[in-house]
């Protein structure tokens, strides 16, 4: 799990750097895309952390860890 967290941290930092560089050079569409990618990576990382908080079973239902999926769906309007 540490490797996954480090990989997401690197993607997060890469996307922030790309967004800043793009913004400073006037490439607003590229900056916007990099920020959206960063938000999606953040959503996925948070989702994985939330799944770890759930119990392995609830009443008679058992968790099926291999079928757990996490996806990011950040949307902005305006």
HTML snippet that shows the backbone in 3Dmol.js (N, CA, C, O; Angstrom):
<script src="https://3Dmol.org/build/3Dmol-min.js"></script>
<div id="view" style="width:600px;height:400px;position:relative"></div>
<script>
const pdb = `
ATOM      1  N   UNK A   1       0.822  -1.198   0.000  1.00  0.00           N
ATOM      2  CA  UNK A   1       0.000   0.000   0.000  1.00  0.00           C
ATOM      3  C   UNK A   1       0.859   1.252   0.000  1.00  0.00           C
ATOM      4  O   UNK A   1       0.466   2.275  -0.560  1.00  0.00           O
ATOM      5  N   UNK A   2       2.026   1.181   0.621  1.00  0.00           N
ATOM      6  CA  UNK A   2       2.914   2.336   0.659  1.00  0.00           C
ATOM      7  C   UNK A   2       3.344   2.736  -0.740  1.00  0.00           C
ATOM      8  O   UNK A   2       3.422   3.924  -1.051  1.00  0.00           O
ATOM      9  N   UNK A   3       3.623   1.751  -1.586  1.00  0.00           N
ATOM     10  CA  UNK A   3       4.031   2.036  -2.959  1.00  0.00           C
ATOM     11  C   UNK A   3       2.908   2.747  -3.707  1.00  0.00           C
ATOM     12  O   UNK A   3       3.163   3.699  -4.445  1.00  0.00           O
ATOM     13  N   UNK A   4       1.681   2.300  -3.524  1.00  0.00           N
ATOM     14  CA  UNK A   4       0.538   2.929  -4.177  1.00  0.00           C
ATOM     15  C   UNK A   4       0.373   4.365  -3.710  1.00  0.00           C
ATOM     16  O   UNK A   4       0.130   5.261  -4.519  1.00  0.00           O
ATOM     17  N   UNK A   5       0.504   4.587  -2.405  1.00  0.00           N
ATOM     18  CA  UNK A   5       0.371   5.932  -1.863  1.00  0.00           C
ATOM     19  C   UNK A   5       1.464   6.835  -2.400  1.00  0.00           C
ATOM     20  O   UNK A   5       1.197   7.984  -2.752  1.00  0.00           O
ATOM     21  N   UNK A   6       2.699   6.332  -2.469  1.00  0.00           N
ATOM     22  CA  UNK A   6       3.793   7.127  -3.012  1.00  0.00           C
ATOM     23  C   UNK A   6       3.568   7.440  -4.481  1.00  0.00           C
ATOM     24  O   UNK A   6       3.855   8.550  -4.930  1.00  0.00           O
ATOM     25  N   UNK A   7       3.064   6.484  -5.226  1.00  0.00           N
ATOM     26  CA  UNK A   7       2.796   6.713  -6.646  1.00  0.00           C
ATOM     27  C   UNK A   7       1.742   7.800  -6.825  1.00  0.00           C
ATOM     28  O   UNK A   7       1.878   8.662  -7.694  1.00  0.00           O
ATOM     29  N   UNK A   8       0.693   7.761  -6.007  1.00  0.00           N
ATOM     30  CA  UNK A   8      -0.342   8.790  -6.103  1.00  0.00           C
ATOM     31  C   UNK A   8       0.202  10.147  -5.680  1.00  0.00           C
ATOM     32  O   UNK A   8      -0.174  11.168  -6.255  1.00  0.00           O
ATOM     33  N   UNK A   9       1.083  10.174  -4.684  1.00  0.00           N
ATOM     34  CA  UNK A   9       1.691  11.431  -4.257  1.00  0.00           C
ATOM     35  C   UNK A   9       2.535  12.018  -5.374  1.00  0.00           C
ATOM     36  O   UNK A   9       2.530  13.231  -5.586  1.00  0.00           O
ATOM     37  N   UNK A  10       3.267  11.160  -6.097  1.00  0.00           N
ATOM     38  CA  UNK A  10       4.082  11.634  -7.206  1.00  0.00           C
ATOM     39  C   UNK A  10       3.200  12.173  -8.326  1.00  0.00           C
ATOM     40  O   UNK A  10       3.509  13.215  -8.906  1.00  0.00           O
ATOM     41  N   UNK A  11       2.096  11.473  -8.642  1.00  0.00           N
ATOM     42  CA  UNK A  11       1.164  11.954  -9.665  1.00  0.00           C
ATOM     43  C   UNK A  11       0.558  13.289  -9.248  1.00  0.00           C
ATOM     44  O   UNK A  11       0.412  14.196 -10.067  1.00  0.00           O
ATOM     45  N   UNK A  12       0.209  13.402  -7.977  1.00  0.00           N
ATOM     46  CA  UNK A  12      -0.371  14.633  -7.450  1.00  0.00           C
ATOM     47  C   UNK A  12       0.607  15.787  -7.635  1.00  0.00           C
ATOM     48  O   UNK A  12       0.238  16.847  -8.139  1.00  0.00           O
ATOM     49  N   UNK A  13       1.862  15.574  -7.222  1.00  0.00           N
ATOM     50  CA  UNK A  13       2.881  16.621  -7.352  1.00  0.00           C
ATOM     51  C   UNK A  13       3.153  16.951  -8.816  1.00  0.00           C
ATOM     52  O   UNK A  13       3.342  18.115  -9.168  1.00  0.00           O
ATOM     53  N   UNK A  14       3.171  15.923  -9.669  1.00  0.00           N
ATOM     54  CA  UNK A  14       3.407  16.140 -11.098  1.00  0.00           C
ATOM     55  C   UNK A  14       2.284  16.979 -11.690  1.00  0.00           C
ATOM     56  O   UNK A  14       2.538  17.898 -12.468  1.00  0.00           O
ATOM     57  N   UNK A  15       1.049  16.668 -11.328  1.00  0.00           N
ATOM     58  CA  UNK A  15      -0.091  17.413 -11.865  1.00  0.00           C
ATOM     59  C   UNK A  15      -0.131  18.846 -11.350  1.00  0.00           C
ATOM     60  O   UNK A  15      -0.504  19.755 -12.092  1.00  0.00           O
ATOM     61  N   UNK A  16       0.245  19.061 -10.102  1.00  0.00           N
ATOM     62  CA  UNK A  16       0.303  20.427  -9.563  1.00  0.00           C
ATOM     63  C   UNK A  16       1.358  21.234 -10.309  1.00  0.00           C
ATOM     64  O   UNK A  16       1.117  22.377 -10.698  1.00  0.00           O
ATOM     65  N   UNK A  17       2.534  20.629 -10.507  1.00  0.00           N
ATOM     66  CA  UNK A  17       3.614  21.308 -11.222  1.00  0.00           C
ATOM     67  C   UNK A  17       3.189  21.628 -12.653  1.00  0.00           C
ATOM     68  O   UNK A  17       3.432  22.730 -13.146  1.00  0.00           O
ATOM     69  N   UNK A  18       2.558  20.667 -13.314  1.00  0.00           N
ATOM     70  CA  UNK A  18       2.078  20.882 -14.684  1.00  0.00           C
ATOM     71  C   UNK A  18       1.052  22.007 -14.721  1.00  0.00           C
ATOM     72  O   UNK A  18       1.091  22.856 -15.611  1.00  0.00           O
ATOM     73  N   UNK A  19       0.138  22.018 -13.762  1.00  0.00           N
ATOM     74  CA  UNK A  19      -0.885  23.065 -13.711  1.00  0.00           C
ATOM     75  C   UNK A  19      -0.250  24.440 -13.519  1.00  0.00           C
ATOM     76  O   UNK A  19      -0.630  25.397 -14.192  1.00  0.00           O
ATOM     77  N   UNK A  20       0.711  24.542 -12.608  1.00  0.00           N
ATOM     78  CA  UNK A  20       1.370  25.827 -12.362  1.00  0.00           C
ATOM     79  C   UNK A  20       2.146  26.299 -13.587  1.00  0.00           C
ATOM     80  O   UNK A  20       2.067  27.466 -13.969  1.00  0.00           O
ATOM     81  N   UNK A  21       2.893  25.388 -14.194  1.00  0.00           N
ATOM     82  CA  UNK A  21       3.677  25.734 -15.378  1.00  0.00           C
ATOM     83  C   UNK A  21       2.763  26.158 -16.525  1.00  0.00           C
ATOM     84  O   UNK A  21       3.024  27.154 -17.201  1.00  0.00           O
ATOM     85  N   UNK A  22       1.703  25.404 -16.736  1.00  0.00           N
ATOM     86  CA  UNK A  22       0.759  25.725 -17.811  1.00  0.00           C
ATOM     87  C   UNK A  22       0.078  27.065 -17.560  1.00  0.00           C
ATOM     88  O   UNK A  22      -0.078  27.871 -18.478  1.00  0.00           O
ATOM     89  N   UNK A  23      -0.321  27.298 -16.329  1.00  0.00           N
ATOM     90  CA  UNK A  23      -0.985  28.560 -15.991  1.00  0.00           C
ATOM     91  C   UNK A  23      -0.048  29.739 -16.214  1.00  0.00           C
ATOM     92  O   UNK A  23      -0.434  30.749 -16.803  1.00  0.00           O
ATOM     93  N   UNK A  24       1.193  29.601 -15.737  1.00  0.00           N
ATOM     94  CA  UNK A  24       2.163  30.691 -15.873  1.00  0.00           C
ATOM     95  C   UNK A  24       2.511  30.991 -17.325  1.00  0.00           C
ATOM     96  O   UNK A  24       2.886  32.117 -17.652  1.00  0.00           O
ATOM     97  N   UNK A  25       2.391  29.997 -18.197  1.00  0.00           N
ATOM     98  CA  UNK A  25       2.695  30.226 -19.614  1.00  0.00           C
ATOM     99  C   UNK A  25       1.436  30.542 -20.428  1.00  0.00           C
ATOM    100  O   UNK A  25       1.493  30.616 -21.655  1.00  0.00           O
ATOM    101  N   UNK A  26       0.308  30.728 -19.748  1.00  0.00           N
ATOM    102  CA  UNK A  26      -0.915  31.126 -20.422  1.00  0.00           C
ATOM    103  C   UNK A  26      -1.692  29.990 -21.064  1.00  0.00           C
ATOM    104  O   UNK A  26      -2.644  30.239 -21.803  1.00  0.00           O
ATOM    105  N   UNK A  27      -1.312  28.763 -20.802  1.00  0.00           N
ATOM    106  CA  UNK A  27      -2.014  27.601 -21.364  1.00  0.00           C
ATOM    107  C   UNK A  27      -3.093  27.157 -20.372  1.00  0.00           C
ATOM    108  O   UNK A  27      -2.937  26.167 -19.657  1.00  0.00           O
ATOM    109  N   UNK A  28      -4.166  27.904 -20.351  1.00  0.00           N
ATOM    110  CA  UNK A  28      -5.198  27.686 -19.338  1.00  0.00           C
ATOM    111  C   UNK A  28      -5.922  26.355 -19.504  1.00  0.00           C
ATOM    112  O   UNK A  28      -6.318  25.744 -18.512  1.00  0.00           O
ATOM    113  N   UNK A  29      -6.101  25.901 -20.726  1.00  0.00           N
ATOM    114  CA  UNK A  29      -6.765  24.617 -20.939  1.00  0.00           C
ATOM    115  C   UNK A  29      -5.909  23.474 -20.390  1.00  0.00           C
ATOM    116  O   UNK A  29      -6.436  22.537 -19.792  1.00  0.00           O
ATOM    117  N   UNK A  30      -4.588  23.548 -20.593  1.00  0.00           N
ATOM    118  CA  UNK A  30      -3.690  22.526 -20.045  1.00  0.00           C
ATOM    119  C   UNK A  30      -3.675  22.576 -18.515  1.00  0.00           C
ATOM    120  O   UNK A  30      -3.642  21.538 -17.854  1.00  0.00           O
ATOM    121  N   UNK A  31      -3.701  23.797 -17.957  1.00  0.00           N
ATOM    122  CA  UNK A  31      -3.741  23.944 -16.499  1.00  0.00           C
ATOM    123  C   UNK A  31      -5.029  23.344 -15.943  1.00  0.00           C
ATOM    124  O   UNK A  31      -5.012  22.654 -14.923  1.00  0.00           O
ATOM    125  N   UNK A  32      -6.128  23.606 -16.611  1.00  0.00           N
ATOM    126  CA  UNK A  32      -7.421  23.068 -16.189  1.00  0.00           C
ATOM    127  C   UNK A  32      -7.410  21.544 -16.207  1.00  0.00           C
ATOM    128  O   UNK A  32      -7.868  20.910 -15.257  1.00  0.00           O
ATOM    129  N   UNK A  33      -6.889  20.952 -17.281  1.00  0.00           N
ATOM    130  CA  UNK A  33      -6.834  19.500 -17.388  1.00  0.00           C
ATOM    131  C   UNK A  33      -5.959  18.905 -16.281  1.00  0.00           C
ATOM    132  O   UNK A  33      -6.330  17.898 -15.678  1.00  0.00           O
ATOM    133  N   UNK A  34      -4.802  19.517 -16.007  1.00  0.00           N
ATOM    134  CA  UNK A  34      -3.912  19.014 -14.956  1.00  0.00           C
ATOM    135  C   UNK A  34      -4.592  19.075 -13.591  1.00  0.00           C
ATOM    136  O   UNK A  34      -4.435  18.165 -12.776  1.00  0.00           O
ATOM    137  N   UNK A  35      -5.345  20.142 -13.340  1.00  0.00           N
ATOM    138  CA  UNK A  35      -6.072  20.247 -12.071  1.00  0.00           C
ATOM    139  C   UNK A  35      -7.174  19.194 -11.972  1.00  0.00           C
ATOM    140  O   UNK A  35      -7.399  18.631 -10.901  1.00  0.00           O
ATOM    141  N   UNK A  36      -7.854  18.928 -13.075  1.00  0.00           N
ATOM    142  CA  UNK A  36      -8.877  17.874 -13.065  1.00  0.00           C
ATOM    143  C   UNK A  36      -8.256  16.511 -12.790  1.00  0.00           C
ATOM    144  O   UNK A  36      -8.818  15.711 -12.042  1.00  0.00           O
ATOM    145  N   UNK A  37      -7.097  16.242 -13.391  1.00  0.00           N
ATOM    146  CA  UNK A  37      -6.395  14.983 -13.143  1.00  0.00           C
ATOM    147  C   UNK A  37      -5.998  14.873 -11.674  1.00  0.00           C
ATOM    148  O   UNK A  37      -6.122  13.808 -11.069  1.00  0.00           O
ATOM    149  N   UNK A  38      -5.518  15.980 -11.103  1.00  0.00           N
ATOM    150  CA  UNK A  38      -5.122  15.994  -9.702  1.00  0.00           C
ATOM    151  C   UNK A  38      -6.317  15.692  -8.802  1.00  0.00           C
ATOM    152  O   UNK A  38      -6.204  14.920  -7.849  1.00  0.00           O
ATOM    153  N   UNK A  39      -7.471  16.306  -9.108  1.00  0.00           N
ATOM    154  CA  UNK A  39      -8.673  16.071  -8.307  1.00  0.00           C
ATOM    155  C   UNK A  39      -9.140  14.625  -8.420  1.00  0.00           C
ATOM    156  O   UNK A  39      -9.592  14.046  -7.432  1.00  0.00           O
ATOM    157  N   UNK A  40      -9.040  14.039  -9.597  1.00  0.00           N
ATOM    158  CA  UNK A  40      -9.438  12.644  -9.771  1.00  0.00           C
ATOM    159  C   UNK A  40      -8.504  11.727  -8.991  1.00  0.00           C
ATOM    160  O   UNK A  40      -8.962  10.784  -8.346  1.00  0.00           O
ATOM    161  N   UNK A  41      -7.193  11.993  -9.041  1.00  0.00           N
ATOM    162  CA  UNK A  41      -6.238  11.199  -8.261  1.00  0.00           C
ATOM    163  C   UNK A  41      -6.534  11.309  -6.769  1.00  0.00           C
ATOM    164  O   UNK A  41      -6.453  10.325  -6.033  1.00  0.00           O
ATOM    165  N   UNK A  42      -6.876  12.516  -6.337  1.00  0.00           N
ATOM    166  CA  UNK A  42      -7.204  12.734  -4.931  1.00  0.00           C
ATOM    167  C   UNK A  42      -8.474  11.977  -4.544  1.00  0.00           C
ATOM    168  O   UNK A  42      -8.531  11.377  -3.470  1.00  0.00           O
ATOM    169  N   UNK A  43      -9.486  11.997  -5.401  1.00  0.00           N
ATOM    170  CA  UNK A  43     -10.723  11.242  -5.149  1.00  0.00           C
ATOM    171  C   UNK A  43     -10.441   9.752  -4.985  1.00  0.00           C
ATOM    172  O   UNK A  43     -10.973   9.110  -4.079  1.00  0.00           O
ATOM    173  N   UNK A  44      -9.605   9.208  -5.861  1.00  0.00           N
ATOM    174  CA  UNK A  44      -9.287   7.781  -5.816  1.00  0.00           C
ATOM    175  C   UNK A  44      -8.524   7.439  -4.544  1.00  0.00           C
ATOM    176  O   UNK A  44      -8.812   6.433  -3.896  1.00  0.00           O
ATOM    177  N   UNK A  45      -7.552   8.271  -4.184  1.00  0.00           N
ATOM    178  CA  UNK A  45      -6.774   8.026  -2.969  1.00  0.00           C
ATOM    179  C   UNK A  45      -7.671   8.062  -1.734  1.00  0.00           C
ATOM    180  O   UNK A  45      -7.562   7.199  -0.863  1.00  0.00           O
ATOM    181  N   UNK A  46      -8.549   9.048  -1.657  1.00  0.00           N
ATOM    182  CA  UNK A  46      -9.471   9.140  -0.521  1.00  0.00           C
ATOM    183  C   UNK A  46     -10.409   7.934  -0.502  1.00  0.00           C
ATOM    184  O   UNK A  46     -10.680   7.380   0.564  1.00  0.00           O
ATOM    185  N   UNK A  47     -10.902   7.528  -1.657  1.00  0.00           N
ATOM    186  CA  UNK A  47     -11.781   6.359  -1.736  1.00  0.00           C
ATOM    187  C   UNK A  47     -11.119   5.104  -1.211  1.00  0.00           C
ATOM    188  O   UNK A  47     -11.749   4.317  -0.505  1.00  0.00           O
ATOM    189  N   UNK A  48      -9.857   4.908  -1.547  1.00  0.00           N
ATOM    190  CA  UNK A  48      -9.126   3.733  -1.061  1.00  0.00           C
ATOM    191  C   UNK A  48      -8.944   3.789   0.451  1.00  0.00           C
ATOM    192  O   UNK A  48      -9.030   2.764   1.127  1.00  0.00           O
ATOM    193  N   UNK A  49      -8.693   4.977   0.978  1.00  0.00           N
ATOM    194  CA  UNK A  49      -8.547   5.121   2.425  1.00  0.00           C
ATOM    195  C   UNK A  49      -9.876   4.852   3.136  1.00  0.00           C
ATOM    196  O   UNK A  49      -9.889   4.236   4.201  1.00  0.00           O
ATOM    197  N   UNK A  50     -10.980   5.302   2.566  1.00  0.00           N
ATOM    198  CA  UNK A  50     -12.301   5.059   3.154  1.00  0.00           C
ATOM    199  C   UNK A  50     -12.609   3.565   3.167  1.00  0.00           C
ATOM    200  O   UNK A  50     -13.133   3.053   4.157  1.00  0.00           O
ATOM    201  N   UNK A  51     -12.291   2.857   2.079  1.00  0.00           N
ATOM    202  CA  UNK A  51     -12.544   1.410   2.032  1.00  0.00           C
ATOM    203  C   UNK A  51     -11.799   0.674   3.139  1.00  0.00           C
ATOM    204  O   UNK A  51     -12.296  -0.324   3.660  1.00  0.00           O
ATOM    205  N   UNK A  52     -10.615   1.154   3.502  1.00  0.00           N
ATOM    206  CA  UNK A  52      -9.848   0.506   4.572  1.00  0.00           C
ATOM    207  C   UNK A  52     -10.525   0.663   5.930  1.00  0.00           C
ATOM    208  O   UNK A  52     -10.274  -0.124   6.843  1.00  0.00           O
ATOM    209  N   UNK A  53     -11.382   1.673   6.068  1.00  0.00           N
ATOM    210  CA  UNK A  53     -12.065   1.911   7.341  1.00  0.00           C
ATOM    211  C   UNK A  53     -13.259   0.984   7.560  1.00  0.00           C
ATOM    212  O   UNK A  53     -13.687   0.784   8.697  1.00  0.00           O
ATOM    213  N   UNK A  54     -13.795   0.423   6.487  1.00  0.00           N
ATOM    214  CA  UNK A  54     -14.951  -0.461   6.616  1.00  0.00           C
ATOM    215  C   UNK A  54     -14.557  -1.776   7.271  1.00  0.00           C
ATOM    216  O   UNK A  54     -13.441  -2.257   7.075  1.00  0.00           O
ATOM    217  N   UNK A  55     -15.461  -2.358   8.044  1.00  0.00           N
ATOM    218  CA  UNK A  55     -15.174  -3.654   8.666  1.00  0.00           C
ATOM    219  C   UNK A  55     -15.143  -4.774   7.621  1.00  0.00           C
ATOM    220  O   UNK A  55     -15.702  -4.638   6.533  1.00  0.00           O
ATOM    221  N   UNK A  56     -14.486  -5.870   7.967  1.00  0.00           N
ATOM    222  CA  UNK A  56     -14.391  -7.022   7.059  1.00  0.00           C
ATOM    223  C   UNK A  56     -15.734  -7.722   6.906  1.00  0.00           C
ATOM    224  O   UNK A  56     -15.964  -8.427   5.923  1.00  0.00           O
ATOM    225  N   UNK A  57     -16.624  -7.527   7.880  1.00  0.00           N
ATOM    226  CA  UNK A  57     -17.961  -8.119   7.767  1.00  0.00           C
ATOM    227  C   UNK A  57     -18.969  -7.232   8.492  1.00  0.00           C
ATOM    228  O   UNK A  57     -18.641  -6.507   9.431  1.00  0.00           O
ATOM    229  N   UNK A  58     -20.195  -7.321   8.019  1.00  0.00           N
ATOM    230  CA  UNK A  58     -21.317  -6.626   8.656  1.00  0.00           C
ATOM    231  C   UNK A  58     -22.433  -7.644   8.802  1.00  0.00           C
ATOM    232  O   UNK A  58     -22.993  -8.124   7.817  1.00  0.00           O
ATOM    233  N   UNK A  59     -22.742  -7.961  10.041  1.00  0.00           N
ATOM    234  CA  UNK A  59     -23.731  -8.990  10.341  1.00  0.00           C
ATOM    235  C   UNK A  59     -23.299 -10.285   9.663  1.00  0.00           C
ATOM    236  O   UNK A  59     -22.253 -10.828  10.020  1.00  0.00           O
ATOM    237  N   UNK A  60     -24.042 -10.791   8.721  1.00  0.00           N
ATOM    238  CA  UNK A  60     -23.666 -12.054   8.072  1.00  0.00           C
ATOM    239  C   UNK A  60     -23.001 -11.833   6.712  1.00  0.00           C
ATOM    240  O   UNK A  60     -22.665 -12.798   6.025  1.00  0.00           O
ATOM    241  N   UNK A  61     -22.809 -10.581   6.321  1.00  0.00           N
ATOM    242  CA  UNK A  61     -22.211 -10.271   5.018  1.00  0.00           C
ATOM    243  C   UNK A  61     -20.702 -10.087   5.146  1.00  0.00           C
ATOM    244  O   UNK A  61     -20.232  -9.348   6.011  1.00  0.00           O
ATOM    245  N   UNK A  62     -19.953 -10.759   4.288  1.00  0.00           N
ATOM    246  CA  UNK A  62     -18.498 -10.654   4.275  1.00  0.00           C
ATOM    247  C   UNK A  62     -18.061  -9.734   3.134  1.00  0.00           C
ATOM    248  O   UNK A  62     -18.664  -9.730   2.061  1.00  0.00           O
ATOM    249  N   UNK A  63     -17.021  -8.968   3.376  1.00  0.00           N
ATOM    250  CA  UNK A  63     -16.451  -8.122   2.324  1.00  0.00           C
ATOM    251  C   UNK A  63     -15.715  -8.988   1.315  1.00  0.00           C
ATOM    252  O   UNK A  63     -15.105  -9.993   1.678  1.00  0.00           O
ATOM    253  N   UNK A  64     -15.772  -8.601   0.063  1.00  0.00           N
ATOM    254  CA  UNK A  64     -15.036  -9.290  -0.999  1.00  0.00           C
ATOM    255  C   UNK A  64     -14.019  -8.277  -1.527  1.00  0.00           C
ATOM    256  O   UNK A  64     -14.291  -7.538  -2.473  1.00  0.00           O
ATOM    257  N   UNK A  65     -12.846  -8.258  -0.898  1.00  0.00           N
ATOM    258  CA  UNK A  65     -11.843  -7.233  -1.174  1.00  0.00           C
ATOM    259  C   UNK A  65     -11.384  -7.217  -2.623  1.00  0.00           C
ATOM    260  O   UNK A  65     -11.101  -6.149  -3.166  1.00  0.00           O
ATOM    261  N   UNK A  66     -11.303  -8.377  -3.257  1.00  0.00           N
ATOM    262  CA  UNK A  66     -10.805  -8.401  -4.633  1.00  0.00           C
ATOM    263  C   UNK A  66     -11.790  -7.768  -5.618  1.00  0.00           C
ATOM    264  O   UNK A  66     -11.418  -7.462  -6.751  1.00  0.00           O
ATOM    265  N   UNK A  67     -13.030  -7.572  -5.201  1.00  0.00           N
ATOM    266  CA  UNK A  67     -14.030  -6.956  -6.079  1.00  0.00           C
ATOM    267  C   UNK A  67     -14.252  -5.477  -5.778  1.00  0.00           C
ATOM    268  O   UNK A  67     -15.107  -4.844  -6.397  1.00  0.00           O
ATOM    269  N   UNK A  68     -13.494  -4.919  -4.838  1.00  0.00           N
ATOM    270  CA  UNK A  68     -13.638  -3.505  -4.515  1.00  0.00           C
ATOM    271  C   UNK A  68     -12.993  -2.663  -5.607  1.00  0.00           C
ATOM    272  O   UNK A  68     -11.877  -2.944  -6.043  1.00  0.00           O
ATOM    273  N   UNK A  69     -13.692  -1.646  -6.036  1.00  0.00           N
ATOM    274  CA  UNK A  69     -13.142  -0.725  -7.026  1.00  0.00           C
ATOM    275  C   UNK A  69     -13.353   0.701  -6.547  1.00  0.00           C
ATOM    276  O   UNK A  69     -14.309   1.000  -5.831  1.00  0.00           O
ATOM    277  N   UNK A  70     -12.457   1.559  -6.951  1.00  0.00           N
ATOM    278  CA  UNK A  70     -12.535   2.967  -6.591  1.00  0.00           C
ATOM    279  C   UNK A  70     -12.352   3.767  -7.870  1.00  0.00           C
ATOM    280  O   UNK A  70     -11.476   3.462  -8.679  1.00  0.00           O
ATOM    281  N   UNK A  71     -13.174   4.785  -8.051  1.00  0.00           N
ATOM    282  CA  UNK A  71     -13.004   5.660  -9.209  1.00  0.00           C
ATOM    283  C   UNK A  71     -13.239   7.099  -8.778  1.00  0.00           C
ATOM    284  O   UNK A  71     -13.956   7.366  -7.813  1.00  0.00           O
ATOM    285  N   UNK A  72     -12.635   8.002  -9.494  1.00  0.00           N
ATOM    286  CA  UNK A  72     -12.810   9.419  -9.208  1.00  0.00           C
ATOM    287  C   UNK A  72     -13.824  10.012 -10.162  1.00  0.00           C
ATOM    288  O   UNK A  72     -13.857   9.664 -11.342  1.00  0.00           O
ATOM    289  N   UNK A  73     -14.644  10.900  -9.655  1.00  0.00           N
ATOM    290  CA  UNK A  73     -15.667  11.495 -10.521  1.00  0.00           C
ATOM    291  C   UNK A  73     -15.891  12.961 -10.184  1.00  0.00           C
ATOM    292  O   UNK A  73     -17.034  13.409 -10.091  1.00  0.00           O
ATOM    293  N   UNK A  74     -14.822  13.702 -10.003  1.00  0.00           N
ATOM    294  CA  UNK A  74     -14.956  15.132  -9.721  1.00  0.00           C
ATOM    295  C   UNK A  74     -15.529  15.840 -10.934  1.00  0.00           C
ATOM    296  O   UNK A  74     -15.060  15.640 -12.054  1.00  0.00           O
ATOM    297  N   UNK A  75     -16.523  16.653 -10.720  1.00  0.00           N
ATOM    298  CA  UNK A  75     -17.138  17.414 -11.801  1.00  0.00           C
ATOM    299  C   UNK A  75     -17.286  18.864 -11.358  1.00  0.00           C
ATOM    300  O   UNK A  75     -17.612  19.147 -10.205  1.00  0.00           O
ATOM    301  N   UNK A  76     -17.045  19.756 -12.275  1.00  0.00           N
ATOM    302  CA  UNK A  76     -17.170  21.178 -11.983  1.00  0.00           C
ATOM    303  C   UNK A  76     -18.075  21.819 -13.017  1.00  0.00           C
ATOM    304  O   UNK A  76     -18.031  21.464 -14.195  1.00  0.00           O
ATOM    305  N   UNK A  77     -18.889  22.755 -12.581  1.00  0.00           N
ATOM    306  CA  UNK A  77     -19.764  23.485 -13.487  1.00  0.00           C
ATOM    307  C   UNK A  77     -19.463  24.968 -13.344  1.00  0.00           C
ATOM    308  O   UNK A  77     -19.276  25.471 -12.237  1.00  0.00           O
ATOM    309  N   UNK A  78     -19.419  25.645 -14.451  1.00  0.00           N
ATOM    310  CA  UNK A  78     -19.225  27.086 -14.394  1.00  0.00           C
ATOM    311  C   UNK A  78     -17.966  27.454 -14.964  1.00  0.00           C
ATOM    312  O   UNK A  78     -17.629  28.638 -15.003  1.00  0.00           O
TER     313      UNK A  78
END
`;
const viewer = $3Dmol.createViewer("view");
viewer.addModel(pdb, "pdb");
viewer.setStyle({}, {cartoon: {color: "spectrum"}});
viewer.zoomTo();
viewer.render();
</script>
